[in-house]
Amino acid sequence: MALSDIALCARALVMIGAAPIVSFEDDTAEAEVAGMLYPAIRDGMLAAYPWRFAARDAWLARRESEDVLGAGEGMFVLPGDFIRLLSLETGGGAVPEFELVQPEFELVQGAGI
């Protein structure tokens, strides 16, 4: 049974002896803390393991960069809901060397693309 974000947080709060919430916008300390912590904890748990239900393929848009790149290298914009990169492939197969750049992981630089 899949639970909504609110239902999951409400159950967790009840398990630790706190009052359940019905919305992250409730005027309670529980709602404020749950609303603050839930997104980071959820993303951390999704990034910690390559869950099949959370994985998807995506075509990346090539970014025009002012930086000088070597032959066969490219900069690509990651999707807004990006959490973890499991592999990088082109039409020719897996890309053996790539690097995530930027502290926010906004771009991928792949060699041999």
HELIX and SHEET records of a PDB file:
HELIX    1   1 ASP A    5  MET A   15  1                                  11    
HELIX    2   2 ALA A   29  ALA A   48  1                                  20    
HELIX    3   3 ARG A   52  ALA A   54  5                                   3    
SHEET    1   A 4 ALA A  61  ARG A  63  0                                        
SHEET    2   A 4 GLY A  74  VAL A  77 -1                                        
SHEET    3   A 4 LEU A 107  GLY A 110 -1                                        
SHEET    4   A 4 PHE A  98  VAL A 101 -1                                        
SHEET    1   B 2 GLU A  89  THR A  90  0                                        
SHEET    2   B 2 GLY A  93  ALA A  94 -1                                        
END                                                                             
